[in-house]
Amino acid sequence: MSKYKLGLEYAKEQDQNDELSHYRNQFHIPKNKHGHELIYMTGNSLGLQPKSTKSYINQELEDWAKLGVEGHLEAKNPWLPYHEFLTESMANVVGAKPIEVIVMNTLTANLHFMMVSFYKPTKTRYKILIESDAFPSDKYAVESQLRHHGIDDKEGLILWKPRKNEELLRYEDLEAILETQGDEIALIMIGGVNYYTGQYFDLKRITELGHKNNCIVGFDCAHGAGNVELNLHDSGADFAVWCTYKYLNSGPGSLAGAFVHERHAYDKNLNRFTGWWSHNKQTRFNMRDEFDVLPGAEGWQLSNPPILSMAAIKASLDMFNEVGINKLNDKSKKLTGYFEFLLKQLGEDTIKIITPNNSEERGCQLSIQVKNANKNLHNKLTEAGVISDWREPDVIRCAPVPFYNSFQDVYNLVEKLKAILNE
Ligand SMILES: *Cc1c(COP(=O)(O)O)cnc(C)c1O
């Protein structure tokens, strides 16, 4: 017997018993033109705005107006060390030590900066392994790194592919690749949670496999950060990168995160691209000193950062810190399990869920393949007030986000889908 039940009453009851339900009220929920709240299922693409964000940004605007350049030291939250105010809570969200985490740049830029340091091809070991349906930006970034080192981007790229008629990746197949080509692979770079299937990989297992074969291992956690408990430190990964505008609710194009494992924190010989913000804070403003790199992930910063974007990140991280990623994760598992339960009632010959059914191997996103569907279905859903994401040829991605989505959201979404399919 399922632990979930059918019917609207059950959904209402679950919302009443949900100790996080009041957080929905702390976000702006987009509305249709009649003022009705939409069913927002795309927090995996752009997280919603916390109501507190405005006042965090206003604080910095006011201090800038009042203080000008003095704000670097005199602002309520001085701008000079502002990024440090984010470190601990960001480290908590991704399961890292503070020295391993930095908020800087944007995601694809960080991926490049990490590869500058950690992709060090030699004559015999120069290939990069990625998953075959990696996010396009990751694939382009990796290919351009290969070309940058004078390596043919087809020859140098190894794809970890799903088997025929399957969507998910199998670890046996990764093991097989490493067995035959492990000594040619310099870098393994995988999306920690695949953006398309929602498959959450075992980061530790992949890292151990990679390290056993002397490969560097990095992850793009754009779909993991704020969604699953990444435990980056324990995974042992060499580096990771992520953005903050998806599950981390920090606004369109906001700054990104990077993780460099503690074991690399004091390695001053690690090659990197640098700027004055990677230099020793004590002597930074002497302006003439020989470069002296900061320890840890901070040593990868280049520039003094955009404070307005960081203020939005701080607003969001303060909320994450208050709740804790583990509590969000508990709700996420319930909410996503309930979503899966309701979808299954529509009949497995109509709906196929690509995302793993094991709750340890996914976050809150379900990727739904609808038989004989085309973009028209997605358009109808949108008309019915559901904001979801369509991927050609026939997949709808929906992410019930534990911070602001409710059991009733999920119930209403499936009812609307059912109505459209029965037309
Ligand atoms: C969202 C996403 C990106 C987007 O990169 P930006 O540099 O932030 O534009 C890249 N990779 C993955 C895996 C993503 O999910």
The ligand as an SDF file (V2000), in Angstrom:
LIG
                    3D

 15 15  0  0  0  0  0  0  0  0999 V2000
   21.8140   26.2970  -15.6720 C   0  0  0  0  0  0  0  0  0  0  0  0
   23.0330   25.6040  -16.0760 C   0  0  0  0  0  0  0  0  0  0  0  0
   24.0800   26.2880  -16.7460 C   0  0  0  0  0  0  0  0  0  0  0  0
   23.9590   27.7400  -17.1220 C   0  0  0  0  0  0  0  0  0  0  0  0
   25.2140   28.3610  -17.1230 O   0  0  0  0  0  0  0  0  0  0  0  0
   25.3770   29.9300  -16.8830 P   0  0  0  0  0  0  0  0  0  0  0  0
   26.8350   30.1390  -17.0050 O   0  0  0  0  0  0  0  0  0  0  0  0
   24.8390   30.2430  -15.5160 O   0  0  0  0  0  0  0  0  0  0  0  0
   24.5850   30.6330  -17.9370 O   0  0  0  0  0  0  0  0  0  0  0  0
   25.2200   25.5620  -17.0510 C   0  0  0  0  0  0  0  0  0  0  0  0
   25.3460   24.2490  -16.7300 N   0  0  0  0  0  0  0  0  0  0  0  0
   24.3580   23.5690  -16.0870 C   0  0  0  0  0  0  0  0  0  0  0  0
   24.5340   22.1270  -15.7420 C   0  0  0  0  0  0  0  0  0  0  0  0
   23.1760   24.2190  -15.7580 C   0  0  0  0  0  0  0  0  0  0  0  0
   22.1900   23.5540  -15.1430 O   0  0  0  0  0  0  0  0  0  0  0  0
  1  2  1  0
  2  3  1  0
  2 14  2  0
  3  4  1  0
  3 10  2  0
  4  5  1  0
  5  6  1  0
  6  7  2  0
  6  8  1  0
  6  9  1  0
 10 11  1  0
 11 12  2  0
 12 13  1  0
 12 14  1  0
 14 15  1  0
M  END
$$$$
